[in-house]
Amino acid sequence: MINFGIIGTNFITKQFIAAAENTGRMRLTAVYSRTQAKAQAFASAYRYVTATHDDLADFFADDSFSTVYIASPNSLHFDQACQAITAGKNVILEKPATTSPAQMQVIQDLLQAHPQVHFFEAARHIHEPNFKVVQEQVAKFDQIQGANLTYEKYSSKFDSYLAGNNPNVFTLEFAGGALQDLGVYLVYEAVALFGMPQASTYAAQKLESGVDGKGTAILDYGDFKVVLNMGKMNNSYLPGEIYAGKQTLILANNAADMEKISLVDAQGQVHVLANNRPNNPMTAEINDFVDVLENPTASVNQQKEQAWLQLAVQVNRVMYDLRQSAQIEFPTDNK
């Protein structure tokens, strides 16, 4: 059983805890929040929690857990992950892990200095069974002509932004915006399927706060291009599509929440390759991470962990390049 602590008391954290409990392989024992009252209120719903904290140093000194799940605002990820690694805690860090390649390099250096610590970026969709189906089918294609991947969802915080408030997800201070919040799913998918692009550009529709409310990115792979549509100002119901000559692979409902995978063949016949998805989409990533934590010396687990870290580094680079092309700068960029 892996005991874990959490930073962040939002809906994503609750979803992670539910998935962890459902696997029967992880147990929440410690909660950190900015106030004790909030930490205690959150912890009251979970029977195995033995400690609540409002001080990060005290939290990381708590020996009731070996692994921390970090789901705080994006701009806080780097400092908190560094503290966790230094304290000897395994880290499951929500995407995007950091805001710059320089920060990612610091994390890699810390991991080298603390080889007993394991680090995972929680890109849950690439661990889901349906994504594995997509990977297998893409590998069968003789050639790729391109792809269109879309994830546009009206943010639950956008009305608040329009009312004159400053929700974290729409501020530069907290490294918000459509690319960071939703585009990261698409970038992860593209890099996992096609590798590193030769060039990356992002046409962003910026809000007055300075972040991107929506935008379109183009990843240039030389022989083909991948178009990424992301947004937090509207809803889109476009599926993702990957083009291979006369064949098209369709990812529905969208490229991030792949509930149904279909292949349209050269004759226009539709073949459903996958049509089911776990009730909790975080279950697969948790099982993958726990496999490593329970048996870290197994060669297969070491290979997976190294591949995930390499992918995280590559995605971080592409995300940064896209932001730079759109002239979106965060205060944390030079940290």
C-alpha positions in Angstrom: 0.0 0.0 0.0 1.4 3.4 -1.0 0.5 6.1 1.5 0.3 9.6 -0.1 -0.3 13.2 0.8 -1.9 15.9 -1.3 -1.3 19.5 -2.1 -4.4 21.1 -3.6 -8.0 20.6 -2.5 -9.9 21.0 -5.8 -12.1 18.7 -7.9 -9.1 17.2 -9.7 -7.6 16.2 -6.3 -10.9 14.6 -5.3 -10.9 12.6 -8.6 -7.4 11.5 -8.0 -8.2 10.3 -4.5 -11.2 8.4 -5.7 -9.2 6.6 -8.4 -6.4 5.9 -5.9 -8.9 4.4 -3.4 -10.6 2.4 -6.1 -7.3 0.7 -7.1 -6.9 -0.5 -3.5 -3.2 0.4 -3.9 -2.9 3.9 -2.5 -4.2 5.5 0.7 -4.5 9.2 1.5 -2.9 10.0 4.9 -1.9 13.7 4.8 -3.4 16.9 3.5 -1.8 20.3 2.9 -3.8 23.5 2.4 -3.1 27.2 2.9 -5.2 27.1 6.1 -5.7 24.4 8.7 -9.4 24.9 8.6 -9.5 24.2 4.9 -7.2 21.2 5.2 -9.2 19.7 8.1 -12.5 20.3 6.3 -11.2 18.5 3.2 -9.6 15.7 5.2 -12.8 14.9 7.1 -14.1 13.0 4.1 -11.2 10.5 4.2 -10.9 8.0 7.0 -7.1 7.3 6.8 -5.9 10.9 7.0 -3.7 11.2 10.1 -2.4 14.7 9.7 -3.3 18.1 8.2 -0.9 20.9 7.5 -0.8 24.5 6.6 3.0 24.7 6.5 4.9 23.0 3.6 8.0 22.3 5.6 6.0 20.5 8.2 4.0 18.7 5.5 7.1 17.3 3.8 8.6 16.3 7.2 5.5 14.1 7.8 6.5 10.5 7.6 3.0 9.2 7.3 3.4 9.3 3.5 6.0 8.5 0.9 4.4 10.0 -2.2 2.8 13.4 -2.8 0.2 14.3 -5.4 0.6 18.0 -6.3 -2.4 19.7 -7.9 -1.8 23.3 -7.0 -1.9 26.3 -9.4 0.6 25.8 -12.2 3.0 28.5 -11.1 3.5 26.7 -7.7 4.3 23.3 -9.2 8.1 23.9 -9.6 8.9 25.1 -6.0 6.6 22.4 -4.4 8.1 19.6 -6.5 11.6 20.7 -5.7 10.8 20.7 -2.0 9.2 17.3 -2.2 12.2 15.8 -4.0 14.6 17.3 -1.6 12.6 15.9 1.3 12.8 12.4 -0.3 9.1 12.2 -1.3 8.0 10.6 -4.6 6.2 13.1 -6.7 3.1 12.8 -8.9 2.8 16.3 -10.4 -0.2 17.6 -12.3 0.5 18.8 -15.8 2.0 21.1 -16.9 4.8 20.1 -14.5 6.8 23.4 -14.9 6.6 26.5 -17.1 10.1 26.4 -18.6 12.9 24.0 -19.7 15.2 25.6 -17.2 12.8 24.6 -14.3 12.5 21.1 -15.8 16.3 20.8 -15.8 16.5 21.7 -12.2 14.0 18.9 -11.4 16.1 16.5 -13.4 19.2 17.5 -11.5 17.5 17.1 -8.2 16.3 13.6 -9.3 20.0 12.7 -10.1 20.9 13.9 -6.6 18.1 11.9 -5.0 18.0 8.6 -7.0 15.6 7.0 -4.6 12.9 9.5 -5.5 10.5 8.8 -8.4 8.9 11.6 -10.4 5.8 11.4 -12.6 3.9 14.0 -14.5 0.3 13.2 -14.3 -0.6 13.2 -18.0 -3.5 10.8 -17.3 -4.8 10.5 -20.9 -1.6 8.8 -22.3 -2.0 6.0 -19.8 -5.6 5.2 -20.7 -6.3 2.0 -22.6 -7.9 3.9 -25.5 -4.8 5.9 -26.0 -2.8 2.7 -26.3 -5.2 1.7 -29.0 -4.5 4.9 -30.8 -0.7 4.3 -30.5 -1.0 0.8 -31.9 -3.0 2.0 -34.9 -0.7 4.9 -35.7 2.2 2.5 -35.6 0.5 0.4 -38.3 0.1 3.3 -40.7 2.6 3.4 -43.6 2.7 7.2 -43.5 1.0 10.1 -41.8 -0.4 13.1 -43.7 -1.3 15.1 -40.6 -3.7 15.4 -37.7 -6.2 17.8 -36.2 -6.6 17.6 -32.4 -9.1 19.7 -30.5 -9.9 20.4 -26.9 -12.1 23.4 -26.3 -14.2 23.6 -23.2 -16.0 26.6 -21.7 -14.3 27.2 -18.4 -16.3 27.1 -15.2 -14.2 30.1 -14.2 -14.8 32.2 -17.4 -18.0 33.8 -16.2 -16.1 35.0 -13.1 -13.4 36.4 -15.3 -16.0 38.2 -17.4 -17.5 39.6 -14.2 -14.2 41.4 -13.5 -12.6 38.8 -11.2 -9.2 37.2 -11.6 -9.5 33.4 -11.3 -6.1 31.8 -11.2 -6.6 30.0 -14.4 -6.9 33.3 -16.3 -3.8 35.0 -14.9 -0.2 35.2 -15.9 0.8 35.2 -12.2 -0.5 31.6 -11.8 0.6 30.5 -15.3 -2.9 30.1 -16.6 -4.5 30.1 -20.0 -5.8 27.7 -22.6 -2.5 26.3 -23.7 -1.4 25.5 -20.1 -4.8 24.1 -19.0 -6.1 22.3 -22.1 -3.5 22.5 -24.8 -1.1 20.4 -22.7 -3.3 17.4 -23.4 -2.9 17.9 -27.1 0.8 18.6 -27.0 1.3 15.4 -24.9 -0.7 13.4 -27.4 1.1 14.8 -30.4 4.6 14.3 -29.0 3.7 10.8 -27.7 2.4 9.8 -31.1 4.7 11.6 -33.5 7.8 12.7 -31.5 9.3 16.1 -31.4 8.2 18.6 -34.1 10.8 20.5 -36.1 9.0 23.8 -35.4 6.1 24.9 -33.2 4.0 28.1 -33.6 1.0 29.3 -31.7 -1.6 31.9 -32.8 -3.2 32.9 -29.5 -6.4 34.9 -28.8 -5.3 36.8 -25.8 -7.5 38.1 -23.0 -7.0 41.5 -21.3 -5.3 39.6 -18.4 -2.5 38.6 -20.9 -3.3 34.9 -21.0 -4.6 33.0 -24.0 -8.4 32.4 -23.9 -8.1 30.2 -27.0 -5.7 29.6 -29.9 -4.4 27.3 -32.6 -1.0 25.7 -32.6 0.8 24.1 -35.6 3.5 21.5 -35.0 5.6 21.1 -38.1 7.0 17.6 -38.6 8.5 18.3 -42.1 6.4 15.8 -44.1 3.2 16.7 -42.2 1.7 19.1 -39.8 -0.4 18.6 -36.6 -3.0 21.3 -35.8 -4.0 21.8 -32.2 -7.1 23.7 -31.3 -7.6 24.7 -27.7 -9.9 27.1 -25.8 -11.5 28.0 -22.6 -14.0 30.5 -24.0 -16.4 28.1 -25.8 -17.3 24.5 -26.3 -16.2 22.4 -29.3 -17.5 19.0 -30.2 -15.0 18.2 -32.9 -13.3 14.8 -32.5 -9.6 14.4 -33.1 -8.5 13.1 -36.5 -5.3 11.5 -37.7 -4.8 11.2 -41.4 -3.0 8.3 -43.2 -3.7 8.4 -46.9 -7.1 6.9 -47.5 -7.6 6.0 -43.9 -8.6 8.3 -41.0 -8.4 7.5 -37.3 -11.1 9.3 -35.3 -10.8 10.1 -31.6 -14.1 11.0 -30.0 -15.5 12.8 -28.0 -12.3 14.9 -28.3 -8.6 14.3 -28.4 -8.2 14.5 -24.7 -11.3 12.5 -23.6 -11.1 9.6 -25.9 -14.3 7.6 -25.3 -14.5 6.1 -28.8 -11.8 5.2 -31.3 -12.8 4.5 -34.9 -10.9 3.7 -38.1 -12.4 4.8 -41.4 -10.8 2.5 -44.1 -10.1 3.2 -47.7 -13.6 2.1 -48.7 -15.2 4.4 -46.2 -16.2 1.6 -43.8 -16.0 2.5 -40.1 -14.4 0.1 -37.7 -14.8 0.8 -34.0 -11.5 -0.1 -32.3 -12.5 1.0 -28.8 -15.8 2.1 -27.3 -15.4 2.0 -23.5 -13.6 4.2 -20.9 -13.1 3.8 -17.2 -15.5 5.8 -15.0 -12.5 7.5 -13.5 -9.9 8.4 -16.2 -7.1 8.7 -13.6 -7.2 5.0 -12.7 -4.8 3.8 -15.4 -2.1 6.3 -14.6 -2.3 5.5 -10.9 -1.9 1.8 -11.6 1.1 2.6 -13.9 2.8 4.8 -11.3 2.2 2.3 -8.4 3.7 -0.5 -10.5 6.9 1.5 -10.5 6.7 2.5 -6.9 6.1 -1.1 -5.8 8.8 -2.6 -7.9 11.3 0.2 -8.9 14.2 -2.1 -9.8 12.3 -4.1 -12.4 13.9 -3.3 -15.8 10.5 -2.9 -17.5 9.4 -0.4 -14.8 12.7 1.5 -15.1 12.3 1.8 -18.9 8.7 3.1 -18.5 9.8 5.6 -15.9 12.6 6.9 -18.0 10.3 7.1 -21.1 7.7 9.1 -19.2 10.3 11.5 -17.9 11.8 12.0 -21.4 8.3 12.6 -22.8 7.6 15.1 -20.0 10.8 17.0 -20.9 9.9 17.0 -24.6 6.4 18.3 -23.9 7.7 21.0 -21.6 10.0 22.2 -24.4 7.2 22.3 -27.0 4.8 24.1 -24.5 7.5 26.7 -23.9 8.3 27.2 -27.6 4.5 27.6 -28.3 4.2 30.3 -25.6 7.3 32.1 -26.8 5.9 32.2 -30.3 2.7 33.8 -29.0 4.7 36.2 -26.7 3.1 34.9 -23.5 5.4 35.4 -20.6 5.0 34.2 -17.0 6.6 35.7 -14.0 8.0 32.2 -13.2 9.9 32.0 -16.6 13.1 33.5 -15.1 12.8 31.7 -11.8 
